[in-house]
Amino acid sequence: MRVDLFDFDLPPERIALRPARPRDSAQLLVANGDAPLADRIVRDLPDVLNKGDVLVFNDTRVIPAQLEGRRGDARIGATLHKRIDLRRWQAFVRNAKRLRVGERVDFPADVTAIAEQRLHDGSFVLAFEGEEPVEVLLERAGRMPLPPYIAGKRETDEADRSDYQTMFAQKDGAVAAPTAALHFTPELIAALDAAGVVRETLTLHVGAGTFLPVKADDTNDHAMHAEWGRIDAATADRLNAARAAGGRVISVGTTSLRLLESATGEDGVIRPFEGDTSIFITPGYRFRAIDGLMTNFHLPKSTLFMLVSALMGLEKMQAVYGHAIANDYRFYSYGDGSLLIP
């Protein structure tokens, strides 16, 4: 499909630079089948969902994966986006023309890495020196990797270390937050429990590739970056049982959705999964694992707007986004949410 079909005009003032406080006070636009669009808030979820529905969360934890360093006199920026092994990460590098394979980059707090390899997409493999775990080095030298549409408008600060982390974050490895889950609070979870809404978790380490623009003119020519994910057998069994009993599987975020769809066969059975996925969902895709999606509002011409258009239909999503813009919804990672039930 033509990428320009997924374009729309977004006023810059609609981009949220800070999250709602409290988190569950964010607006929630509910698009449920053919019913009229409903303006709610996230705290209303227990009233919107059904007993027996299953919310699937991503328990990845964002690491401070953005580094600013030097190679001699040259300033080098690095955003880690995929772990290769204990000491090596794939990274997008700013000012890459000043960095050659074999050279050392000096980051703050005595953290150093060798540019070990340059990959076909222009990114580098950085091998971190020393014996301390790379995660420890990043806590010392790195900063939270806010999306460029936020970082370009303000400095990253200490508040982002908690703001850009969900309450479910447990497993280190993401360089972008599964932002739909940023809206949840312990109080909201308690209310969902009381309403009989079930919770499950999986892990998908979100990569910086999620922010890369689609440069191709046609979706067939766009290559997705791979991300590592895992669904264990017990979780897969419970999800299958919930659907068999009539419950709806509702993914909290596109990250959970993409991993669920990667783990599900043509027969609709969710299976254990561990490994990389580069699934790219566009209109025409037949969903196998999920019955709904809670997600934030995405960028024009992005792979994520293509995904929600595949779920709901492009015309429907144009109407949803038009309503959101006209009614002062806040967009992107720190913005408001939507609940999409096809």
C-alpha positions in Angstrom: 0.0 0.0 0.0 1.1 3.6 -0.5 2.6 5.0 2.6 1.0 8.5 2.0 -2.4 6.9 2.6 -1.5 6.9 6.3 -0.6 10.6 6.5 -2.6 13.1 8.6 -2.1 16.6 9.9 -1.3 16.9 13.6 -1.0 20.3 15.3 2.3 20.4 17.2 0.6 21.5 20.4 -1.2 18.1 20.5 2.2 16.4 21.3 2.4 15.6 25.0 5.7 16.5 26.7 4.8 15.1 30.1 2.4 12.4 31.2 -1.0 13.0 32.8 -0.9 13.0 36.6 -2.2 10.8 38.1 -1.4 8.4 35.2 -4.9 6.9 35.1 -6.5 10.4 34.6 -5.5 10.4 30.9 -8.3 10.6 28.4 -9.4 7.3 26.8 -11.1 7.3 23.4 -13.2 4.2 23.0 -13.9 2.9 19.5 -16.0 -0.3 19.9 -17.3 -1.8 16.7 -20.0 0.3 15.1 -21.0 2.1 18.3 -20.4 5.9 18.4 -17.0 7.0 19.7 -17.0 7.5 23.5 -14.9 10.0 25.4 -13.8 8.4 28.7 -10.8 8.4 30.9 -8.4 5.5 31.6 -9.8 5.1 35.1 -13.1 4.1 33.5 -11.6 0.8 32.1 -13.4 -1.4 34.7 -16.7 -0.1 33.5 -15.8 -0.5 29.8 -14.3 -4.0 29.9 -16.2 -7.3 30.6 -15.7 -9.8 33.3 -13.3 -12.5 31.9 -11.5 -10.1 29.5 -7.7 -10.5 29.6 -5.4 -7.5 29.5 -1.9 -8.5 28.2 0.9 -6.3 29.4 4.6 -6.1 28.4 6.9 -6.4 31.4 10.0 -5.1 29.6 12.0 -2.4 31.5 13.5 0.6 29.7 17.2 1.0 30.2 19.0 4.3 30.0 20.3 3.4 26.6 21.2 6.9 25.2 24.8 7.8 25.5 26.8 10.9 24.6 30.6 10.4 24.1 33.7 11.3 22.1 36.0 9.7 19.7 39.0 12.1 19.9 37.6 15.5 19.1 34.4 14.2 17.5 31.2 14.1 19.4 29.5 10.7 19.1 25.9 9.9 20.1 24.8 6.3 20.5 21.3 4.8 21.1 21.5 1.1 22.0 18.6 -0.8 20.5 19.2 -4.5 20.5 21.4 -6.7 22.7 23.6 -9.1 20.9 25.3 -10.7 24.0 26.5 -9.8 27.4 28.9 -7.1 26.3 27.8 -6.2 22.8 24.8 -4.1 21.6 23.6 -2.9 18.3 23.4 0.9 18.3 22.3 3.7 16.1 25.1 6.2 16.0 24.9 10.0 15.5 27.9 11.5 13.7 28.7 8.0 12.4 30.9 9.4 9.6 33.5 10.2 12.3 33.6 6.7 13.7 35.4 3.8 12.1 35.5 0.1 13.0 38.1 -0.6 15.7 37.9 2.8 17.2 37.1 3.5 20.9 34.3 5.8 22.1 34.7 7.4 25.5 31.5 8.0 27.3 31.0 9.7 30.7 31.9 7.9 34.0 34.8 6.0 32.5 32.5 3.9 30.3 34.2 2.9 27.0 33.1 0.9 24.0 34.8 -0.3 20.8 33.1 0.1 17.4 33.4 -3.6 16.5 31.4 -3.7 13.3 29.3 -1.5 11.0 26.1 -3.2 9.8 24.3 -2.9 6.4 21.7 -0.4 7.8 24.4 2.0 9.0 24.2 1.0 12.7 27.2 -0.2 14.7 28.0 -3.1 17.0 29.4 -1.6 20.2 31.5 -3.9 22.4 31.6 -2.4 26.0 35.0 -2.7 27.8 35.5 -3.9 31.4 33.8 -6.5 33.5 30.9 -4.7 35.0 27.5 -5.6 33.5 26.5 -3.3 30.7 23.3 -2.4 32.5 25.4 -1.1 35.5 27.5 1.0 33.0 24.3 2.5 31.5 22.9 3.4 34.8 26.1 5.4 35.4 26.6 7.0 32.0 23.3 6.8 30.1 20.0 8.6 30.0 16.5 7.6 29.3 15.9 7.3 25.5 12.9 9.6 25.1 11.4 9.6 21.6 12.8 12.3 19.3 9.5 14.2 19.2 9.9 14.8 23.0 13.7 15.0 23.3 13.7 17.6 20.5 11.6 19.9 22.5 13.0 19.6 26.1 15.8 18.1 28.0 15.5 14.6 29.5 15.4 15.0 33.3 15.3 12.9 36.4 11.5 12.7 36.3 11.7 10.7 33.1 13.4 7.9 34.8 10.1 7.0 36.5 7.7 8.7 34.1 9.0 6.6 31.1 8.7 3.3 33.0 5.5 1.2 33.4 4.5 -0.2 36.8 4.9 -3.7 35.2 8.6 -3.1 34.2 10.7 -6.1 35.4 13.0 -7.3 32.7 15.8 -5.0 31.5 16.2 -4.6 27.8 13.9 -2.1 26.2 15.0 1.2 24.7 11.4 2.5 24.3 8.5 2.1 26.7 5.4 0.1 26.0 3.6 3.4 26.4 -0.1 2.2 26.6 0.8 0.6 30.0 2.1 4.0 31.3 -1.5 4.8 32.1 -1.9 2.1 34.8 -1.7 2.6 38.5 -2.0 0.2 41.5 -5.5 1.7 42.2 -6.7 1.0 38.7 -5.3 -2.5 38.8 -7.2 -3.1 42.0 -10.4 -1.9 40.4 -9.9 -4.1 37.4 -9.3 -7.1 39.7 -12.5 -6.4 41.5 -14.3 -6.2 38.1 -13.1 -9.7 37.1 -10.7 -8.4 34.4 -7.7 -10.8 34.2 -4.0 -9.8 33.7 -1.2 -11.6 31.8 2.3 -10.5 31.0 4.8 -11.3 28.3 8.2 -9.7 27.4 9.1 -7.8 24.2 12.2 -5.7 24.4 11.2 -2.7 22.4 13.9 -1.3 20.1 14.7 2.2 18.9 13.6 1.0 15.4 10.0 1.7 16.6 10.7 5.5 16.1 12.3 5.1 12.6 10.3 6.8 9.9 9.0 4.8 7.0 11.2 6.1 4.1 9.7 3.9 1.4 6.8 5.0 -0.7 5.2 1.6 -0.5 4.7 -0.5 2.6 6.1 -3.6 0.7 9.5 -1.9 0.6 9.8 -1.1 4.3 12.0 -3.5 6.4 11.1 -3.7 10.2 13.9 -4.0 12.8 13.8 -7.2 14.8 13.0 -7.2 18.5 13.4 -10.1 21.0 10.4 -11.4 22.8 9.2 -14.3 25.0 5.8 -15.9 25.9 6.1 -18.9 28.2 4.0 -22.0 27.9 1.8 -21.4 31.0 0.9 -17.9 29.8 0.0 -19.2 26.3 -2.2 -21.9 27.9 -4.1 -19.4 30.1 -4.7 -17.1 27.1 -6.0 -19.9 25.0 -8.3 -21.1 27.9 -9.6 -17.5 28.4 -10.6 -17.2 24.8 -12.2 -20.6 24.8 -14.3 -19.5 27.7 -15.5 -16.5 25.9 -13.1 -13.9 27.3 -11.5 -11.3 25.0 -7.8 -11.0 24.7 -7.0 -7.3 24.7 -3.4 -6.3 24.2 -2.1 -3.3 26.2 0.1 -1.7 23.6 1.2 -2.6 20.1 4.3 -4.3 21.5 2.2 -7.0 23.2 0.1 -7.3 20.1 3.0 -7.9 17.8 4.4 -10.6 20.0 1.1 -12.3 20.5 0.5 -12.3 16.7 4.0 -13.7 16.1 3.3 -16.5 18.5 -0.1 -17.5 17.1 -0.7 -20.0 14.3 -3.3 -19.9 11.5 -5.4 -22.0 13.8 -5.7 -19.2 16.3 -3.7 -21.1 19.0 -1.2 -19.0 20.9 2.0 -21.0 21.4 5.1 -20.5 23.5 7.6 -18.1 21.8 11.2 -17.1 22.4 13.3 -15.2 19.8 13.2 -12.3 17.4 10.2 -11.0 15.6 10.1 -8.4 12.8 6.3 -8.7 12.1 5.0 -5.8 10.1 1.2 -5.5 10.3 -0.6 -3.5 7.6 -4.2 -3.5 6.3 -5.2 -6.8 4.9 -3.6 -8.7 7.8 -5.9 -11.2 9.5 -5.6 -11.0 13.3 -5.3 -14.4 15.0 -4.5 -13.7 18.7 -6.2 -10.6 19.9 -9.8 -9.2 20.2 -8.9 -5.6 21.0 -6.1 -3.2 21.6 -5.4 -0.4 24.1 -2.9 2.0 22.6 -1.7 5.6 22.5 -2.0 7.9 19.4 0.7 7.4 16.9 2.7 9.4 14.3 1.5 10.0 10.8 2.8 7.5 8.2 4.2 5.3 11.0 4.2 1.5 11.2 2.0 1.8 14.3 -0.7 3.9 12.6 -0.6 1.2 9.8 -1.1 -1.5 12.5 -4.2 0.2 14.1 -5.6 0.8 10.6 -5.2 -2.9 9.9 -7.1 -3.7 13.1 -10.0 -1.2 12.7 -9.9 -0.1 9.0 -8.1 3.0 7.6 -11.3 5.0 7.3 -12.3 4.2 10.9 -8.9 5.2 12.2 -9.0 8.5 10.2 -12.3 9.2 12.0 -10.9 8.2 15.4 -7.8 10.5 15.0 -9.9 13.3 13.6 -12.1 13.1 16.7 -9.0 13.0 19.0 -7.4 16.1 17.4 -10.7 18.0 17.4 -11.3 17.2 21.1 -7.8 18.1 22.4 -6.5 14.5 23.0 -2.7 14.5 23.7 -0.6 12.4 21.3 2.3 10.0 21.4 4.3 8.4 24.2 3.2 10.6 27.1 -0.2 11.3 25.6 -3.7 9.9 26.0 -5.0 6.4 25.1 -7.5 4.7 22.9 -9.3 1.4 23.3 -9.9 -0.2 19.9 -12.4 -3.1 19.6 -13.0 -4.1 16.0 
